[in-house]
């Protein structure tokens, strides 16, 4: 139960590989985090450099005392992280965040990932298969160059449909288009850019299918103290503040912290009211 | 150096903020530590001499829309918007947990009218576990076209004097750096009865999202924190320390022991740490150890002797920079 026991610890970089242009796979040795991580767990890394906050990144895979990250080079912190040399020691806090719900044995589930949103799904697919859930995946991206992680999911034995907006690999479709052409499922899991997640949540609510999404925001503390990474949620949502409504505020929703109340939220709880 | 005296006892780390004594000079800054529970999951928060709670307002507040944070060079801009439960919920659900916090707790009050400051501070007065109240007079004053209280000595005086009439706990006035001259504001706070002054609050700033051609924060402007603002903090602490006699809790961009020493030498009696917790959750213990080492290196019996040491115009009571007594049997 990773979310109950984050630790402040040190991870040692043991491997690094550019798996696609701008996409990096880094392997770390860190027993405390590797052994406690669960699907959707993330870590907050202290990337060397003049940065005031840690870099939160989802855990891609785990194996015994090791975990790996799969991320896109995007800004100074990810660039510096990608170029650390093997053997470097990095301070990390983790595993952080809540977890996906695993449905009953025999249920059918589908994973819908957009681009680097594939990250939480290696651990999830592994756990779903262990739990006897029938699971397949759709991985979408703008172009072939923005796809990552597909082969690793297939190596777990998953049926993975690939689609790209420009048709440069797989079907020429969005992940949501592809989802509409699949048979009924008991559970949908999503992670990806906000526009995709918004469409996914709308689809799931219309189809009356249970759906959980893992969200991303710019984090300050990564622990829930600073309230910098909130998402509007339905009032009464168990992850909301539960604070009474403000008498002088016309907003009828509540906020939840993506970093510590999430990153996983039920599609029906997320209110897509602010800029996407 | 200490070697001449041969003393081996550790310098006394205690400092006094009004009639509250802290075990060491480090304070968690308001807004960065919530009520302490989150950091307790990964570090021992008793490393802090005190923690300052996230500010409480009279009414519940949902806070600003997203985005609320943008990272900037050597710092970050935030505009959270004082999201919080309001004083009723705080008193009922959150205050009872404060008795379990393993260090001194300073509550923080934010208000948009003098009456709100008084109401909230009065409700906190006497709650078990709260040792002092910080007033975030850097808030906009809705009775004065949204101008911040702490840019005006009269508005600062009005808040402090009204709260002091009603509240027994020590009161700390938290001042904004967004002024041309901090001295009249600090003087007004002291004359109105503030038991201590804390500064600096965040510096107002702004960033533009170049791709989307709009402000990066939903609120437009935000407060800049982090090491980028430290020289501003040192300067304003310096000026304030020449103006008032009450103790100063200095803050603004502290990341290391050296940074904290710098603020103490300018005139701070204690040092608050905010944004640096996000990157380095053990920063308090490191800073406290560095302050002890610095006092020891100079042969001081107390870290209090560091306060104002670099500031010839320091107006407060100087702690004697005494060398430790020679141990028994040592030769003079």
Interface residues (C-beta under 8 A of the other chain):
Chain A: X6 X7 X8 X46 X50 X51 X52 X53 X54 X93 X217 X218 X219 X220 X221 X222 X223 X224 X225 X226 X227 X228 X229 X230 X231 X241 X243 X244 X245 X246 X247 X248 X249 X251 X254 X255 X260 X274 X275
Chain B: X31 X32 X33 X34 X38 X39 X41 X42 X43 X54 X59 X60 X61 X62 X63 X65 X66 X67 X68 X69 X70 X71 X73 X74 X75 X76 X78 X80 X83 X84 X85 X86 X88 X89 X218 X225 X226 X227 X275 X276 X277 X278 X279 X280 X281 X282
